[in-house]
Each structure stands twice: as structure tokens, then as C-alpha cells.
Amino acid sequence: MRFARKMTSISSISITESIAMPALTENTLKQLFTEAHTEHHFSDAIVSDDVIHQLYELAKLGPTGFNAQPARYLFIRSQAQKERLVAHVSSANREKTLAAPVNLIVAYDTQFHHELTEQFPAYDARSFFEKSPAWIEPTAKLNAALQAGYLIIAARALGLSVGPMSGFNPDQIDATFFADGQYKAFLLLNIGYLDQTSTQKRGPRLSFEKAVNIS
């Protein structure tokens, strides 16, 4: 691939602009990455059905193995459903969960492979998983986690802030919201529009030298 020589500075990072695909603007990168962070303090602004629809339409485009798309999403806004949810959330997470405009349970579908006939027609992937059921759960977990990451970035792109949480009892969540056993919860997200008075900051990140090798 040929690259232009021009370098664009983003904070302390320099990236090479690709001729075929120009880099995003610095303001966009700030919104998605360099100034974005986990947030649990939101304004009272409502997250509408239309925004939730847009959020999914963006998040679904991220790649997954076999195009499996095993993630399933339950968005919760009503007070009654929030009360059901926080009964299974750690005490440290209850107040912030109740206060968030939207709570999202991210789960994986243990029968995701049933969709592969249409979603991955190039190969009989459904039969592969039916013959090798031990691959179903790890494939579902890994790819649903990828999808959760895509959704967080999609939310930031739509002007939302997100607070991911793992402090909950997944078995109890499943019994309450996914009683038939097909979906398995693995992550909670609080979602809303940033409260501009919030002073929450991003935690430290590992340096390039500690996390990366180039061979």
C-alpha cells in the first residue's frame, strides 16, 4: 500500500494519512477515543427509540467470526424494569444504574449458529457448530464481546456516553430476563448523555512499551 508523506499529529501520536482512506479529524478522534472515557453521570435527556435504533444499526456493522453476530441487547428504561435489574447488581452499582437514562444488558445467543445459513452462506457453518458444540460458547462469548466494544464506539459517535459494568450476578439476570435459557448475560452498560458538571476522568492506560511488541 502506498502512503503519503504528510503526518498528522493527534495529541502525542503521529499517524500516516492513507491515500485511499483519509484519517478521521482530530475532533472526531477526541469524541471517540482521546477525550472519551467511562461515564456514570448523565443528564436527564431521554435516549429515544430512534437513537437506540441508530445505535444498533451502527454497531451491527462490526466484523465477527463467521459473521456470527451472537450479541443480543436488552435496553431498559422503565423504572419497573430497572428495579428488577438492580436486585441482581452489586450494591456499589445500584445507584448509578437507577440514575442512568438507559441500562443495557448485553448477552450472547447460545443458538446464534442457527442464523448462519443466511448470515454466512459461503460455508455450512451451522453444521460445523452442530457437529462441534464445544465451539459454540467460546465463539459466542468472544464475538459478542467484540460487538459490545463496537456498540460503545457507536454510542460515542452518536454523542452518548457509556459506563460498562461487570458487577452483577449473571445467573440471576438470566433467570429474570432470559428465562428460557437461550441468552446469557455477560455485560451491563449504563448509557446516556453526559452531565456536563461531571468530573469523572479516565483511569491510567498502559504505555506502548508495556503493552506492545513489534516483530
N, C-alpha and C positions, 0 to 999 in steps of 0.2 A: 504493500500500500504506500502511495506517495503522500508526503505531508508537507505542508507549507512551513517555512522557517519562522513565521511570526509566533511569538509566545504571548499568552495571555495570563496575567497574574491574578490569582484568586486567593485572597488573604496571603498566606505564606507559600501557596502552592503555585507552580507554573505548569500549565498543560499545553500541549501542542494542538493547534487547531487542525482538524482534519478537513481536507478539501471537499470530500464527499459529504461529510456530516458536520456542520459547524457546531462549536461548543455552545451550551446554553449561556445566557447572560449571567453576569455576576449576581445581579439581584435575584434571578431565578434560583441560582445555586445557594444563595443565602436562605431563601424560603424553604428549599428542600433539604439542605444539609448544614451549611456552616453556621447559621443562626437558629436553626430548628433544634428542639430538644423535647424530651418527655415533659408533659404538662398535665397537671391535675386541677388547675384552677381556671374555670371557664366563665365567660359572660352568660347572661340569661338568654342570649339569642337562640332561637329554635333552629335545630338542624332538620330541614324539611325533608319530606319524602323524595322530592326531586333531587336534592343534594345527595341523599343516600343512594338513589338510583345512579346518579352520575359517578359516585364513588365506586360502586360495583363495576360499572361499565369500563372504568379506567383500570381498576385492579385486576380484572379478569384477563387482561391482555398480557400479563407477565408470563414468561415461559415456565412450564412444568414438564417433568419427565413423562413421556408417552402422551403429552398434552392432557394429563390426567385430571387436573383441576379438582383435587379432592376436598378443598376447603368448603365449609358451609358456614353461613353467617346468620346469627340471630341478633337483630338490632332491638334494643329495649328502650322505650321512652316513658311508658306509663308508670305511675307511682306503684300500682299494684304489682306489676311485674318486677320493678326494682326491689320491692320488699321481698319478693320470693328469691331474687338473686342474692341480696346481701345476707340472707340467712346462711349462705354457704361460702361467704367471703371472710377472710381474716379480719379481725377487729380493726387493724390498722388501715384497712382499705375500705371499710364500710361508709364512712362519712363522705369520702371523695367519690365513691361510686354513686351514692344517692344524690350528690350535688351535680354530677355531670349531666348535661343535656341528653346524651345518648350513651348507653352501655352496649358493647358488642361482645357477644360470645362467639369466639372462633372455634370451630370444631372441624374434625375430619370425618369424611364419609367412609365407613368400613366397606361399603359396596360401590365405591367410586368406579371400579373396573367394569361395572355393568353399563356405564356410559361410553366405554371405549370403542364400541363398534361404530359409533357415529363420530366420536371425538378424535379417534386415531385410526382411520380406515386403511392406512398404508400397511398395517400389520395386525394380526389377530392377537392383540394384547390382552383382550378379555380372557381368551383361552389360556394364555400364559399364566395369568394370576389364578385362574380357577384350578390349574394343574399344579401351581406352586403357591398355595395360600400363605406360606410363611413370609412371602414378599409383600403381602397386602398392607399390613400395618406399618412397616418401616417406610414403604413407598408413600403411603398416605400421610404419615407424620412429617416426613421431610418436605414434601411438596406443598402441603398445607401451611407449613411454617414459612416457606418461600412466599406463598400467596399473602400471608399476614404481613410480611415485610413490604410487598408491593402495595398493599392497602394503606399502610402507614404513609408511604411516599405519596400515594394518590390523594390521601386526605390532606396532606400538606400542600399539594398542588392546588387543591380547591379552597385553600385558605383556612383549613381546620387545624386544630392541634390535637394530639393524641397522647394518652397515658396508658401504656401497656402494663398489665399486672399478671402475676402468676400466683398471688396469694389467695388461693381458693381451693375448695375440695372438689375435684373434677367428678368424682363418682356421684356426689350429691347433686352437682349441677346437671349431670346427665340424667339422673333419676327424676329431677324436677322438670327439665325442659326437653329431654330427648328420651322419653320413657321406653320407646321401642328398641333402644339399644343400637340403632344404626349409626348415629352420630356420636362422636367422642370429643368433648370439650378439652382444649389444651391452653387457651389464652383468653384473657379478658382485656378489652380496650375501653377506656373512657374517651369520649370524643366530643368536641365542641369547639366554639370559637374562643380564642384566647381572651382572658381577662387582662386588660392592659395594665392593671395595677399589680399583677403577679410578679414576684421577684424570684421565681424558681429558675435555677440555672442548670445547665448541662453538667453532668459529672465528668471527671477526667477521662481521657482516652489514652490508650497505649500509643507510644511513639512508633513511627515507621520502623525504627531499628529493632524494637522489641517484638513486633508482630509480623514482619515481612522478610522473606529471603528471596533473592533473585538468582537463579542458577542457569 
